[in-house]
Amino acid sequence: MKHIGLKIIAFICGIALWLYAISLKDYSLTLEVPLVFSRLSENIATVTKPPEFIEIRIEGRAFDLIRLRSSRKKAAYITLDLHTIPLGLQRFEITKDNFVSPSFPNIHYIGTNGLSFIELEFDTKVSHTVPIKLAVEIELDSGFVLMAEPTLKPSELTLRGARKSLMRIFEVQTAKDRLQKLRESDSFSLPLDLKNIPSNIEAVDSVVKLQLEIQPVTRIKIDSIPVQLIGMYNRKNYALEPPIASIEITGGKKILDSLRKKDIELFIEFNRFAIEDTDSLNPTVRTLKPVQSTRINPEKFYLKKINSENASPTQGNTP
């Protein structure tokens, strides 16, 4: 125990000497470094996604290698000068001239851990527009109705990249989601699903707006609506029986509150009686505003001969 202090000092000096000896010796290290393009024209883009990193071997003093490995991503990288690159498939040899480590001048490039070259294809950079497909499930609360098709704004997405790459993309979808228990008109921000878009293609937008028009469901009844007989026939000889009907309409409250008798048309085409070989038909319903469903009372209407003499289905003019 007498000489414990001397032993500690000797131990520390030994470590210091060992560290000093290590610092004078060069070591090699395998490292993944970023691939960086320089001076690529704005009118040219890569067709396929280039590798983000390249695995290389480097050598240098131990402390420099330790500091480099623990420093930021671009403390060392491989760079390709693309200032005069032509279109088409090109091969690039990876040499010491492509290696850059500005803060570590004493670290040297040895080689790659694999192929000593990379192949990249280049094409003209263009813009391309594709439709956006809604991939969201929309579920309304009971007693409510969707008054129009869901609207996406924008409905198309502009992509920028190599012409050959863009021609392979036909649509983009929104991220999958489910909107439940909806009771009123609203708009929602939806992210686009861009995971299948290569990173070398730029998307102008990443979010779209979904607009929904929702109203509570209601029902109204309108009486004494005339049922028209249309087509080529002699009006003096034929008529519908009964000539009027009542209609029950189901739809959005806001729409039905503004619906009037003049906004509803009931009609039967004269030729249908002969074509379908029947004496009674359901009328066609046409409304000027969108509704969910209709029910006509009575359901069937008969073709009545008013004057059997000189009756001719093709006499007269269209109404």
C-alpha positions as CSV (number, residue, x, y, z in Angstrom):
1,M,0.0,0.0,0.0
2,K,3.1,2.2,0.4
3,H,3.6,2.8,-3.3
4,I,-0.1,2.9,-4.5
5,G,0.4,6.5,-5.7
6,L,3.4,5.6,-7.8
7,K,1.5,2.6,-9.3
8,I,-1.4,4.8,-10.3
9,I,0.9,7.4,-11.9
10,A,2.8,4.6,-13.8
11,F,-0.6,3.2,-15.0
12,I,-1.7,6.6,-16.3
13,C,1.6,7.2,-18.0
14,G,1.4,3.8,-19.7
15,I,-2.1,4.6,-21.1
16,A,-0.9,8.0,-22.3
17,L,2.1,6.3,-24.1
18,W,-0.2,3.7,-25.6
19,L,-2.6,6.4,-26.9
20,Y,0.3,8.4,-28.3
21,A,1.7,5.4,-30.1
22,I,-1.8,4.7,-31.6
23,S,-2.1,8.3,-32.7
24,L,1.0,7.9,-34.9
25,K,-0.2,4.9,-36.7
26,D,-2.7,4.8,-39.7
27,Y,-5.8,2.6,-39.6
28,S,-8.4,1.7,-42.1
29,L,-12.2,1.9,-41.6
30,T,-15.3,0.9,-43.6
31,L,-17.9,3.7,-43.7
32,E,-21.2,4.6,-45.4
33,V,-21.0,8.1,-46.9
34,P,-23.6,10.1,-48.8
35,L,-23.6,10.4,-52.6
36,V,-23.8,14.1,-53.6
37,F,-24.5,15.5,-57.1
38,S,-23.0,18.8,-58.0
39,R,-23.9,21.2,-60.8
40,L,-26.7,19.1,-62.2
41,S,-28.7,21.2,-64.8
42,E,-32.2,22.2,-63.7
43,N,-33.5,20.7,-67.0
44,I,-32.1,17.2,-66.3
45,A,-33.1,14.5,-63.8
46,T,-32.2,10.9,-62.9
47,V,-34.6,8.3,-64.3
48,T,-34.0,5.8,-61.5
49,K,-33.5,6.6,-57.8
50,P,-29.7,7.0,-57.2
51,P,-28.2,5.4,-54.1
52,E,-28.2,7.6,-51.1
53,F,-25.1,6.2,-49.6
54,I,-21.9,4.4,-50.8
55,E,-19.9,2.1,-48.6
56,I,-16.2,3.0,-48.9
57,R,-12.9,2.2,-47.2
58,I,-10.8,5.0,-45.8
59,E,-7.6,5.3,-43.8
60,G,-6.1,7.8,-41.4
61,R,-5.0,8.4,-37.8
62,A,-7.1,6.7,-35.2
63,F,-8.4,9.9,-33.6
64,D,-9.3,11.4,-37.0
65,L,-11.3,8.3,-37.9
66,I,-13.1,8.3,-34.5
67,R,-14.0,11.9,-34.9
68,L,-15.1,11.5,-38.5
69,R,-17.4,8.5,-37.6
70,S,-19.1,10.4,-34.8
71,S,-19.5,13.7,-36.8
72,R,-22.3,15.0,-39.0
73,K,-23.5,13.1,-42.1
74,K,-21.6,15.2,-44.7
75,A,-18.3,15.4,-42.9
76,A,-17.2,13.0,-45.7
77,Y,-19.0,12.2,-49.0
78,I,-18.7,11.0,-52.6
79,T,-19.4,13.8,-55.1
80,L,-20.2,13.5,-58.8
81,D,-19.8,16.6,-61.0
82,L,-22.7,16.5,-63.5
83,H,-22.1,19.8,-65.2
84,T,-21.8,18.5,-68.7
85,I,-23.7,15.2,-68.3
86,P,-25.5,13.9,-71.5
87,L,-28.8,12.2,-71.5
88,G,-29.0,8.4,-71.3
89,L,-27.3,5.7,-69.3
90,Q,-23.9,6.8,-67.9
91,R,-21.2,5.0,-65.8
92,F,-19.2,6.8,-63.1
93,E,-16.0,5.4,-61.7
94,I,-15.6,6.1,-58.0
95,T,-12.0,7.2,-57.3
96,K,-10.1,9.2,-54.7
97,D,-11.0,12.3,-56.8
98,N,-14.7,11.9,-55.8
99,F,-14.0,11.6,-52.1
100,V,-14.4,14.8,-50.1
101,S,-13.7,15.3,-46.3
102,P,-13.1,19.1,-45.9
103,S,-12.6,18.9,-42.1
104,F,-10.3,15.9,-42.2
105,P,-7.5,16.5,-44.7
106,N,-5.4,13.6,-43.4
107,I,-8.0,10.9,-44.1
108,H,-7.6,9.2,-47.4
109,Y,-9.8,7.2,-49.7
110,I,-8.8,3.6,-50.3
111,G,-11.7,2.2,-52.4
112,T,-15.3,1.0,-52.4
113,N,-16.7,-2.0,-50.6
114,G,-18.1,-3.6,-53.7
115,L,-18.4,-2.2,-57.3
116,S,-16.0,0.6,-58.0
117,F,-18.6,2.3,-60.3
118,I,-22.3,3.3,-60.4
119,E,-24.6,3.5,-63.4
120,L,-27.2,6.3,-63.6
121,E,-29.7,7.1,-66.4
122,F,-30.6,10.8,-67.1
123,D,-33.5,12.3,-69.0
124,T,-35.2,15.6,-69.6
125,K,-36.9,17.0,-66.5
126,V,-40.6,17.8,-67.1
127,S,-43.8,18.3,-65.2
128,H,-46.6,15.7,-65.4
129,T,-50.1,15.9,-63.9
130,V,-51.9,12.8,-62.5
131,P,-55.4,12.4,-61.0
132,I,-55.7,12.1,-57.2
133,K,-57.9,9.1,-56.1
134,L,-59.8,9.3,-52.8
135,A,-58.9,6.3,-50.5
136,V,-61.0,7.4,-47.5
137,E,-64.1,5.6,-46.3
138,I,-66.9,8.1,-45.6
139,E,-69.6,7.0,-43.1
140,L,-72.5,9.3,-42.4
141,D,-74.5,9.2,-39.2
142,S,-78.0,7.7,-39.3
143,G,-80.5,10.1,-40.8
144,F,-78.0,12.0,-42.9
145,V,-77.3,12.0,-46.7
146,L,-74.4,13.0,-48.9
147,M,-75.8,15.6,-51.4
148,A,-73.0,15.4,-53.9
149,E,-69.9,13.4,-54.8
150,P,-67.0,14.1,-52.5
151,T,-64.7,16.8,-53.9
152,L,-60.9,16.9,-53.7
153,K,-59.1,20.2,-54.1
154,P,-56.8,20.0,-56.0
155,S,-58.1,17.0,-57.9
156,E,-54.8,16.5,-59.7
157,L,-51.2,16.4,-58.5
158,T,-48.3,17.9,-60.4
159,L,-45.1,15.9,-60.4
160,R,-41.6,17.0,-61.6
161,G,-38.8,14.7,-62.7
162,A,-37.3,12.7,-65.5
163,R,-39.7,12.2,-68.4
164,K,-39.3,8.4,-68.5
165,S,-40.0,8.1,-64.7
166,L,-43.1,10.3,-64.8
167,M,-44.7,8.3,-67.6
168,R,-44.9,5.3,-65.3
169,I,-47.1,7.1,-62.7
170,F,-50.8,7.1,-63.6
171,E,-52.4,8.3,-60.3
172,V,-51.8,9.2,-56.7
173,Q,-54.0,8.2,-53.8
174,T,-54.8,9.9,-50.5
175,A,-53.7,8.2,-47.4
176,K,-56.2,5.6,-46.3
177,D,-58.5,6.7,-43.5
178,R,-62.1,6.4,-42.2
179,L,-64.4,9.4,-41.4
180,Q,-67.3,8.2,-39.2
181,K,-70.5,9.6,-37.8
182,L,-70.5,12.7,-40.1
183,R,-73.5,15.0,-39.6
184,E,-72.8,18.2,-41.4
185,S,-71.0,19.7,-44.4
186,D,-67.2,20.0,-43.7
187,S,-63.8,20.0,-45.2
188,F,-60.8,17.8,-44.2
189,S,-57.1,18.0,-44.9
190,L,-55.9,14.6,-46.2
191,P,-52.2,13.7,-46.7
192,L,-51.3,12.1,-50.0
193,D,-49.8,8.6,-50.0
194,L,-46.4,9.3,-51.7
195,K,-44.5,6.3,-50.5
196,N,-44.5,4.8,-54.0
197,I,-43.2,8.0,-55.6
198,P,-39.4,7.7,-56.0
199,S,-37.4,10.3,-54.0
200,N,-36.0,11.6,-57.3
201,I,-39.5,12.8,-58.3
202,E,-40.8,16.0,-56.7
203,A,-44.5,16.3,-55.8
204,V,-45.8,19.9,-55.8
205,D,-48.4,19.1,-53.0
206,S,-48.4,16.7,-50.1
207,V,-51.9,17.5,-48.7
208,V,-55.4,18.0,-50.4
209,K,-58.7,19.2,-49.1
210,L,-61.7,16.9,-49.0
211,Q,-65.1,18.8,-49.2
212,L,-68.3,17.0,-48.2
213,E,-71.9,18.4,-48.5
214,I,-74.1,16.6,-45.9
215,Q,-77.7,17.3,-45.0
216,P,-80.2,15.6,-42.7
217,V,-82.6,13.3,-44.5
218,T,-86.3,14.5,-44.6
219,R,-89.4,13.6,-46.6
220,I,-92.1,15.7,-48.3
221,K,-95.3,15.0,-50.2
222,I,-96.4,17.0,-53.2
223,D,-99.9,16.4,-54.7
224,S,-101.6,17.1,-58.0
225,I,-98.6,16.8,-60.3
226,P,-99.6,16.3,-64.0
227,V,-98.3,13.2,-65.7
228,Q,-97.4,14.0,-69.3
229,L,-97.7,11.6,-72.3
230,I,-94.9,12.5,-74.7
231,G,-93.9,11.3,-78.1
232,M,-95.5,11.0,-81.6
233,Y,-99.2,10.4,-81.1
234,N,-102.7,12.0,-81.8
235,R,-103.6,13.9,-78.7
236,K,-107.3,13.7,-79.6
237,N,-107.2,9.9,-79.4
238,Y,-105.1,9.1,-76.4
239,A,-104.6,10.2,-72.8
240,L,-103.3,8.9,-69.5
241,E,-105.5,7.7,-66.7
242,P,-105.2,9.2,-64.1
243,P,-103.8,12.4,-65.4
244,I,-102.2,13.5,-62.1
245,A,-100.2,11.9,-59.3
246,S,-98.8,12.7,-55.8
247,I,-95.2,12.0,-55.1
248,E,-93.3,11.4,-51.9
249,I,-89.7,12.6,-52.1
250,T,-86.8,11.7,-49.7
251,G,-83.6,13.7,-49.6
252,G,-81.6,16.4,-48.0
253,K,-83.6,18.9,-45.9
254,K,-82.1,22.0,-47.5
255,I,-82.9,20.8,-51.0
256,L,-86.4,19.7,-50.2
257,D,-87.3,22.9,-48.4
258,S,-86.7,24.8,-51.6
259,L,-88.3,22.2,-54.0
260,R,-91.5,23.3,-55.7
261,K,-94.1,21.6,-57.9
262,K,-92.6,23.2,-61.0
263,D,-89.3,21.6,-60.3
264,I,-90.8,18.1,-60.8
265,E,-91.6,16.4,-64.1
266,L,-93.6,13.1,-64.5
267,F,-93.9,11.7,-68.0
268,I,-94.4,8.5,-69.9
269,E,-93.2,8.0,-73.5
270,F,-96.1,6.9,-75.8
271,N,-94.0,4.3,-77.6
272,R,-93.3,2.4,-74.4
273,F,-96.8,1.0,-74.3
274,A,-96.2,-0.8,-77.6
275,I,-92.6,-1.7,-77.0
276,E,-93.3,-3.2,-73.6
277,D,-96.7,-4.6,-74.8
278,T,-98.6,-3.4,-71.7
279,D,-101.5,-1.1,-71.0
280,S,-100.0,0.4,-67.8
281,L,-96.6,1.9,-67.0
282,N,-94.6,3.6,-64.2
283,P,-93.8,7.2,-65.1
284,T,-90.3,8.6,-65.3
285,V,-89.4,11.2,-62.6
286,R,-87.2,14.1,-63.4
287,T,-86.3,16.7,-60.7
288,L,-84.3,19.9,-61.2
289,K,-82.5,19.3,-57.8
290,P,-80.8,16.1,-56.5
291,V,-83.0,13.9,-54.3
292,Q,-82.4,10.5,-52.7
293,S,-85.5,8.6,-53.7
294,T,-89.1,9.1,-54.9
295,R,-92.4,7.2,-54.6
296,I,-95.3,7.9,-56.9
297,N,-99.0,7.3,-56.1
298,P,-100.5,5.7,-58.0
299,E,-97.6,3.6,-59.2
300,K,-99.2,2.6,-62.6
301,F,-100.9,4.8,-65.3
302,Y,-103.1,3.5,-68.1
303,L,-103.2,4.5,-71.7
304,K,-106.8,5.5,-72.5
305,K,-108.4,5.8,-75.9
306,I,-110.5,8.9,-76.1
307,N,-111.7,8.4,-79.7
308,S,-111.3,5.0,-81.2
309,E,-112.1,6.3,-84.7
310,N,-109.1,7.3,-86.8
311,A,-106.8,6.5,-83.9
312,S,-103.2,6.5,-85.2
313,P,-100.2,6.3,-82.9
314,T,-98.0,8.3,-85.4
315,Q,-100.3,11.2,-86.1
316,G,-99.6,14.6,-84.7
317,N,-96.4,16.3,-83.6
318,T,-94.2,15.9,-80.6
319,P,-95.2,18.1,-77.6
